[in-house]
Amino acid sequence: MPPLRCASGIQGLRRTTSFPAAAAPFHSTAHLTKRTRPRIHLRKRSTPTPGPWWKPFELTEAVLDLDSYESNYTRPYDRAEEVAQTAKWKSDPRKDAMGKRIDKLEADYKDAKMKLEIIQSKSWQPWRVTDLDIMTAALQGAPKRPGRQTQDVDSVQLEVVDKNGIPLSVCEDDERLLEWLIHRKHTARPWRLGAEELSRLLEELTNAREFQRLLSRFLTSGQSHETIANNATGIATVISDALCRLERPIELLPIINSFNARCELHGYSMGLPLCHEGMRLCAGAFKLWGLQNYIEHAFSHRYGVEPVVITEVMRILQKEVLLRESQENSGVGSDLQSFEGPRLNLRTWKSKIFRILTGAPKKGNPDKTKPCFRKIVEKKPDEQELNDVYQELLATVRPLPQDIIEADSRSGQ
């Protein structure tokens, strides 16, 4: 019986088609009659080891030199090559990497320790954030940093972290970072600062903001009362010299006023040089209430106020009064506003300056007056310039009787 064939070919199990001319009978048993040898898996033979009779030997340099004599393919094996090959085969990559990591860790530790010492010695640095800064930013808004075009907040935060010596693990949570910055001052070491140390720190300052940070840290330190009492004169002289180097010392008037209030609270002197600076700054800022406080402080501690300072202060007041008169006449500022109280007109300001010059009557004793410039001028009759400036300013601000009554009612007298 002939084998069955298909005209269109035979489709195999892999769905491939064989044409009839090349197709074999589907019932062929040819593959069963062919003998095949099974596969035998053999183990890989290991490298034969030398017998016990083998003794290792070393070729001397003379033999190596003779072997390479007049050969263009070899070079002499000298001592330097031996050292290089020995170091090469003795090197351990894991051990070397561990050694490098240890060396890097020691260097990083030294850098971190040095940075921590600098941060502890300069805890007033401009990157320090306190609860007072947060309240100020909440009331007035955060200050804008000019010249910074980047919008990457993470880079700014990392810069704060780096300059404050904050562990990187704290940066994972903003609230934790803020808490660490606020409460860090409670864990800082005691800050004992004398006049010499303060002088050294003030010489390193470059702008008014760093100066304000240092004085704020100085006033809030736990040892400030004792330190100020022991070094009041020296500290006042140092601060006075530093104020002369600043571009806008008037920005530090709140700090100087806080210094004065702290001195008055604990009953010690703030020093004549700093009292002079307070008078100048208050006159330049037209803070008459603060100027009166400094005059009373000078009288209560029996300062020998220099006539040059009083003359300068009165000239500043004269200039401010003339400026405000021109503004009022031109209609630019009919009402002048001050941080000391409500909006006051120029007549009221003149009355207040008149009281500073001549003295306001004390409560309960109208026959006596408060400390004023008149008492200083009367003690210096030989100072012609002082008397001339005093009379000129007195003629400029001399008010009418009803203006004096109005000024007294506003001041609560």
C-alpha positions in Angstrom: 0.0 0.0 0.0 1.5 3.3 -1.0 2.0 6.0 1.7 -0.6 8.6 2.0 0.3 12.0 0.5 -1.3 15.4 0.4 -1.3 17.5 -2.7 -0.8 20.7 -0.8 2.0 19.4 1.5 2.2 18.0 5.0 1.8 20.3 8.0 4.1 19.4 10.8 3.7 19.9 14.6 5.5 23.3 14.3 2.9 24.3 11.7 5.5 24.2 9.0 4.5 22.8 5.5 6.6 20.3 3.6 6.0 20.0 -0.1 5.0 16.6 -1.5 8.2 16.1 -3.4 10.2 16.3 -0.2 7.7 15.0 2.2 8.3 11.7 3.9 5.6 9.2 4.9 4.0 10.3 8.2 4.2 6.7 9.4 8.0 6.3 8.8 10.0 4.6 11.5 13.4 5.4 10.1 14.4 7.4 13.2 13.7 4.4 15.4 16.0 2.1 13.6 19.0 4.6 13.8 21.3 4.0 16.7 22.4 7.1 18.7 25.0 7.3 21.5 23.8 8.9 24.8 25.5 12.0 26.1 27.9 11.4 29.0 28.6 14.4 31.3 32.2 14.4 32.5 33.6 16.5 35.3 36.2 19.0 34.5 39.6 17.8 35.5 41.3 19.8 38.1 44.8 21.2 37.6 47.3 18.6 38.7 49.2 19.6 41.8 53.0 19.0 42.0 54.2 16.1 44.0 56.0 16.2 47.3 59.3 16.1 45.6 58.8 19.5 44.1 60.7 22.4 45.7 60.1 26.0 44.6 63.1 27.9 43.5 63.9 31.5 42.6 65.7 32.7 39.5 68.5 35.1 40.3 68.8 38.4 38.5 71.9 37.2 36.7 70.0 34.3 35.1 67.2 36.7 34.1 69.7 39.1 32.6 71.4 36.3 30.6 68.0 35.1 29.4 67.2 38.5 28.1 70.6 39.2 26.6 70.4 40.6 23.0 66.6 40.1 23.1 64.2 42.8 21.8 61.2 41.3 23.5 62.3 41.4 27.2 63.8 43.9 29.5 66.0 43.4 32.6 64.2 42.6 35.9 65.7 45.1 38.3 65.0 46.1 41.9 62.5 48.8 41.0 60.5 46.3 38.9 60.5 43.9 41.8 59.2 46.5 44.2 56.5 47.6 41.7 55.3 44.0 41.1 55.3 43.2 44.8 53.2 46.2 45.6 50.9 45.3 42.7 50.2 41.8 43.9 50.0 42.7 47.5 47.3 45.3 47.0 43.8 44.5 48.2 41.0 46.6 46.6 38.6 46.2 49.5 41.2 47.0 52.1 42.4 50.0 50.1 38.8 51.3 49.7 38.2 50.9 53.4 41.4 52.8 54.2 40.4 55.7 51.9 36.9 55.9 53.6 38.6 56.0 57.0 40.9 58.8 55.9 38.0 60.7 54.4 35.9 60.2 57.6 38.8 61.6 59.7 39.1 64.6 57.5 35.3 65.3 57.5 35.3 64.9 61.3 38.0 67.5 61.7 36.2 69.9 59.4 32.9 69.4 61.2 34.6 69.9 64.6 36.3 73.1 63.5 33.0 74.4 62.0 31.2 73.6 65.3 33.8 75.5 67.3 33.4 78.5 65.0 29.6 78.4 65.2 29.7 78.1 69.0 32.0 81.1 69.3 29.9 83.1 66.8 26.3 82.2 67.7 25.2 85.7 66.6 26.0 84.9 63.0 23.4 86.2 60.4 22.1 82.7 59.6 20.9 82.2 63.2 17.0 82.1 63.4 15.3 83.0 66.7 11.7 83.3 67.8 12.0 87.1 67.5 12.9 86.8 63.8 9.9 84.6 63.2 7.5 87.1 64.9 9.1 90.0 63.0 8.7 88.2 59.7 5.0 87.4 60.6 4.2 91.0 61.3 6.3 92.8 58.7 7.0 90.1 56.2 10.2 88.3 55.4 12.9 90.6 54.0 13.6 90.3 50.3 17.1 89.2 49.3 18.2 91.3 46.3 20.3 89.7 43.5 19.1 86.2 44.1 17.5 84.7 40.9 17.2 81.1 41.9 13.9 79.4 42.8 15.5 76.3 44.4 14.4 76.3 48.0 16.4 73.2 48.8 19.7 74.9 48.0 18.9 77.8 50.3 17.8 75.4 53.1 21.0 73.4 52.7 23.0 76.6 52.9 21.3 77.5 56.2 21.9 74.0 57.5 25.6 74.1 56.5 26.3 77.5 58.1 24.6 76.6 61.3 26.2 73.2 61.8 22.9 71.4 61.8 22.9 67.6 61.4 21.6 66.5 58.0 19.1 64.2 59.6 17.2 67.3 60.8 16.6 68.5 57.2 14.1 65.7 56.6 11.2 67.7 58.2 10.8 71.4 58.0 9.1 71.6 61.4 11.9 69.7 63.0 14.4 72.1 61.4 12.6 75.1 62.6 12.3 73.7 66.1 16.0 72.9 66.2 16.9 76.5 65.1 14.6 78.1 67.7 15.5 76.0 70.7 19.2 75.7 69.9 20.1 78.7 72.0 19.0 77.0 75.2 21.5 74.2 74.7 24.4 76.5 73.8 27.3 76.9 76.1 27.4 79.8 78.5 28.4 83.0 76.7 30.6 85.1 78.9 31.8 88.2 77.0 33.9 91.0 78.2 35.0 94.3 76.7 38.1 92.8 75.1 36.2 89.9 73.5 33.4 92.2 72.3 36.0 94.5 70.8 37.6 91.6 68.9 34.2 90.5 67.6 33.1 94.0 66.5 36.3 94.4 64.5 35.3 91.3 62.4 31.8 92.7 61.5 31.1 94.1 58.1 27.5 95.4 58.1 24.8 96.7 60.4 22.8 93.4 60.4 25.7 91.4 61.9 26.3 94.2 64.4 22.6 94.0 65.4 22.8 90.2 65.8 25.8 90.4 68.1 24.3 93.0 70.3 21.0 91.1 70.5 22.9 88.0 71.5 24.8 90.0 74.0 21.7 91.5 75.6 19.9 88.2 75.8 22.7 86.2 77.3 22.3 84.9 80.8 25.5 86.6 82.0 24.8 90.0 80.4 23.8 91.8 83.7 27.1 91.0 85.4 29.1 91.5 82.3 27.7 95.0 81.6 28.1 96.0 85.2 31.7 95.1 85.2 32.7 96.3 81.8 30.1 99.1 81.1 32.5 101.8 80.2 34.7 99.7 78.0 31.8 98.1 76.2 30.2 101.5 75.6 33.4 102.8 74.1 33.8 99.8 71.8 30.2 100.1 70.6 30.6 103.8 70.1 33.7 103.3 67.9 31.9 100.6 65.9 28.9 102.8 65.2 31.2 105.4 63.6 32.3 102.7 61.0 28.7 101.8 59.9 27.1 103.4 56.8 23.6 103.8 58.5 24.1 103.7 62.2 20.5 105.0 62.7 19.3 101.5 61.9 20.7 100.3 65.3 18.8 102.9 67.4 16.4 100.2 68.7 19.4 98.1 69.9 20.9 101.1 71.7 17.6 102.0 73.2 17.3 98.4 74.5 20.8 98.7 76.0 19.7 101.9 77.7 16.5 100.3 79.0 18.5 97.3 80.4 20.9 99.6 82.1 18.1 101.7 83.7 16.3 98.5 84.8 19.3 97.1 86.7 20.6 100.4 87.9 24.1 100.6 86.2 25.6 103.1 83.8 25.7 102.6 80.1 28.8 104.8 79.7 29.2 108.4 78.4 30.4 107.5 74.9 27.3 105.4 74.2 25.0 108.0 75.8 26.4 110.5 73.3 25.8 108.2 70.4 22.2 107.6 71.6 21.6 111.4 71.7 22.9 111.8 68.1 20.9 108.9 66.8 17.7 110.0 68.4 18.1 113.5 67.1 18.8 112.2 63.6 15.7 110.0 63.7 13.7 112.8 65.4 12.8 110.6 68.3 12.3 113.3 71.0 11.1 110.8 73.6 14.3 108.8 73.3 16.4 112.0 73.4 14.7 113.0 76.6 15.5 109.6 78.1 19.2 109.9 77.3 19.4 113.4 78.8 17.8 112.1 82.0 20.3 109.1 82.0 23.2 111.5 81.7 21.9 113.7 84.6 21.1 110.7 86.8 24.6 109.3 86.5 26.3 112.7 86.6 27.9 112.5 83.2 30.1 115.4 82.1 28.3 115.8 78.7 30.6 117.4 76.2 29.4 120.8 74.7 30.4 119.6 71.3 27.9 116.8 71.4 25.1 119.1 72.7 25.9 121.6 69.9 25.8 118.8 67.3 22.4 117.5 68.6 20.9 121.0 68.6 22.1 121.6 65.0 20.4 118.3 63.9 17.2 119.3 65.6 17.4 122.8 63.9 17.8 121.1 60.5 14.9 118.8 61.1 12.6 121.6 62.2 13.4 123.7 59.2 12.8 120.7 56.9 9.4 120.0 58.4 8.5 123.7 58.2 9.2 123.7 54.5 7.2 120.5 54.0 4.2 121.9 55.9 4.3 125.2 54.0 4.4 123.4 50.6 1.6 121.1 51.7 3.7 117.9 51.3 3.2 116.8 54.9 0.7 118.8 56.9 0.7 116.0 59.6 3.9 114.5 60.7 3.8 110.9 61.9 6.2 109.4 64.4 6.5 105.9 66.0 6.2 107.5 69.4 2.5 108.2 69.2 -0.3 109.6 67.1 0.0 112.0 64.2 1.2 115.4 65.5 1.4 118.8 63.8 4.5 120.9 63.6 3.4 123.2 66.5 3.2 120.2 68.8 6.7 119.1 67.8 8.1 122.5 68.4 6.5 122.5 71.9 8.1 119.1 72.7 11.6 120.4 71.5 11.0 123.6 73.6 10.4 121.3 76.6 13.7 119.5 75.9 15.6 122.8 75.7 14.1 124.5 78.7 12.8 121.6 80.8 9.3 120.4 81.6 7.9 120.9 85.2 8.0 117.7 87.3 4.8 116.1 88.5 3.9 117.1 92.1 6.6 119.9 92.1 6.0 122.5 89.5 8.9 124.6 90.8 11.4 122.1 89.6 12.0 121.0 86.0 13.3 117.8 84.4 16.8 117.5 83.0 17.2 119.7 79.9 19.7 121.4 77.7 19.3 124.7 79.5 21.0 123.3 82.6 24.0 122.2 80.5 24.2 125.5 78.7 24.1 127.5 82.0 27.1 125.5 83.3 29.1 126.4 80.2 28.9 130.2 79.8 32.3 130.3 78.1 31.1 128.1 75.2 30.1 130.8 72.7 29.0 128.4 69.9 26.9 126.3 72.3 25.1 129.4 73.6 24.5 130.8 70.1 23.1 127.5 68.7 20.9 127.2 71.8 19.4 130.7 71.4 18.9 130.1 67.7 17.0 126.9 68.2 15.1 128.3 71.1 13.9 131.2 68.9 12.9 128.8 66.2 10.7 126.5 68.4 9.4 128.9 70.9 5.7 128.1 71.0 2.6 130.0 71.9 1.1 129.4 75.4 -1.8 127.4 74.0 0.6 125.2 72.1 2.4 124.4 75.4 -0.8 123.5 77.1 -1.7 121.2 74.2 1.7 119.5 74.2 1.4 118.9 78.0 -2.0 117.4 77.6 -0.8 115.0 74.9 2.2 113.9 76.9 0.0 113.2 80.0 1.4 115.9 82.2 
